[in-house]
Amino acid sequence: MKFETEIEHYQSDAFGFGIEAEYLLADKQTFTALSHHELRFATLNKALEGIDLSNVPHLDGLLPDIPHSKNMPFIVEGYHVHDANNQAFDILPKGIEIRTPKAQSIKECLSYLESLYSGMQSALDSIGYRAVALSYHPTAQSFDGPREHRDYNFWLWAKQAMTTYGPDINISLPHEITSKIDLEDLSAKVNYYAPALTALSLASPFFEGKLWKPNPHSVHYGKAIRTYKRSAVAPAFKIHPKLGWRFEFKPFEMSWRLEDFHAYFLLWLELLLDDTLPGRTDQAGRIAQLESVAQFGLSDHAIARTADEVLHAAARNLPHWGFSVEALNAMANRLANHITPADEIVEMYLEKQSIPLVLKELSQLVLPRKTSPILDAAVLELA
């Protein structure tokens, strides 16, 4: 079954969309991956503050993040350092995050991301860096930082997050929909389906300078060290009632393809809007599945069946809400061939025998083709 294009016709005030996308930084000449040992908050922040925002008409939904003093669609991501009054005065940088303003459609949001990505790369180029879409730092060792005022569990997550990079997919819904959502049921539904959706995005096969093997005796490479490490300590989604009831989906991994972000929105919309999806489980079930997904990806038959279920449901359901579902074709082909982005990255590495050369490839944002060879020649026929 081909996912056909539909006209997006929802009202401008009905839905809201935003992306928070984290990028690893590399040296622009050597493409050596950098970390807080080489990066400085003040240097990065100054470069970000100088980016031309004339293509971004507003900053709706964004707030300044201390110690940043300027409200802008970029922040230096990393580990905050606090003074005696628990006021953040510095950041040990891990990379840069693009924060798109709240958009009225997915296409508008993606246009913001494309423009902001270009501005970010130009600013970084001027200070000798390049942003890279990779979900786990390929060479860094584990990070340890002072606990300070942090809650213990948050401290564990904050330390682990220093080597991970991911996109947060944010959607706000019309009030009449939000008011009917059973949050406990939504949590159980997300716990069940999040591992399968995450499997479609896996993209972190490097660990400590090598291809990751989940077990030293493994005969296969793992797909996603990021997902494996964060599964037990990071939430699958968050809700922000004070920010217009924004629903934030967190497990997807980073992509160097703009179209993937479109698909991520559609998959998250499907979970939010479709009450007929039957699967439910608890947090322990989600964690166990994510650990398996991180190792085996779409070769796990149960995970593949669940991903197939969501893709079918989204193709049936979302056009009734006015959403184009064509972006799901890439996900359908991924599922048909059991190939994740991590598999593509492994193939790049085996061909180039160089992590820096892989990072160079992943520093280019790939835009959707007007006519995709996959769609023309081998669209997945879902039964």
Steps between C-alpha positions, in 0.01 A plus 500: 500500500641838403464787743328761283546873536207694647447872538567628852182692579485529878435838658802712583416509868416130530844341521848621586835344405857544616833318490793511740792342312839441664818494294845366574786737412809410301809687387419638154837400354562155648143406600632377833208477742524763777377506860499728803879459520543710183178706490419818694155637573593867453652438157207295373237732647656807340492331160136397545394850606637638174282280274260688272143411597322699228355178356342416837194727544447432872634315803168364625538220752865580579645630824860603580701228670733632770794568472401602145390862522336525158179321403579323174430174316841361598657398827834358602412154630695348786548471875404813692738633765343687793615752757434485873144626440429223247505753216647362177797709390674266254447187288739218424398464134414176326360664185235733357122470506268653242161592647243580235231753591147367529368439150145460373585209269763230468625653175542840663693342786731318259562822308611661827731206570655518154563874528634482855727209408656706223554797732648279770749337264612838364554636852691190608713512185620845603647361823637176357222250572239293319174355637441128448181293525610200706318373808798406717847648528713253302821524705427659841522310825224527759449841663500574872396834645420646843150425630449849647124555559380231262256226593690170501314343206522823300873515576547150358309599187684832462838326510397240246346763273843657454588239238157465337324708234138475397197684370204586719181501291246745642130514413221702655144392428167682479340543841206276411742214434731564793210515744397145406842336536535247779859569603545169679379313193719712273801411713424127472451535124829688456681240712377230262561669164803722567758221456369410154492863389848555639624199300421688180740779602801318654821683414782460756718197421831646631631468855841609627650524153373170361186339367296402803463136590238445774700199613873443440413162353223635274518417133296808412537872560248680717274764347470767768716546807301818573173311530666220695648734760210742541213247501496455878565861604315722254124544452329406174297818497423811702195722526526875550160630621630855553630514143170444324481131588802417288559125458871422461615164358864426584628152391563565128864521396656778293477504123687673223185486283237772526227258390562279801392781729175524303442129558579538870220756532256266325586203719462707818170640371377146443563407863333818623192489278416131453321335792449178304864390528465205740851459648569600860785426741682648797832679528690177573367351178611805303850493649547130423381547142721804443806311619422226247423750223832677559683175431295336225298780340237395248627142484294439814181355346269611780630858474463492120136385532426781744661759273294361210185537712569867569589581139177342377296679763663835422433456127131438575450752774706813440358603160162539672664769713639669187860383524713386208647158574738471205802545728422159651611330177865515606408336830302232320795417277728496803270247660469290184877461476571492875754779443539778756705819460755332729549230237571772244753663734673165555520454124652849464761414761590164352548668163697801626674339802489841667264648759590859399405428138165363621447815708567708189221315319264555794567875510286556190123539538339288228185660361202302365507420131207620294488156338641224716642193324375292791146621447519455125663159491449312822221637716426252774181308442368465854242226530 
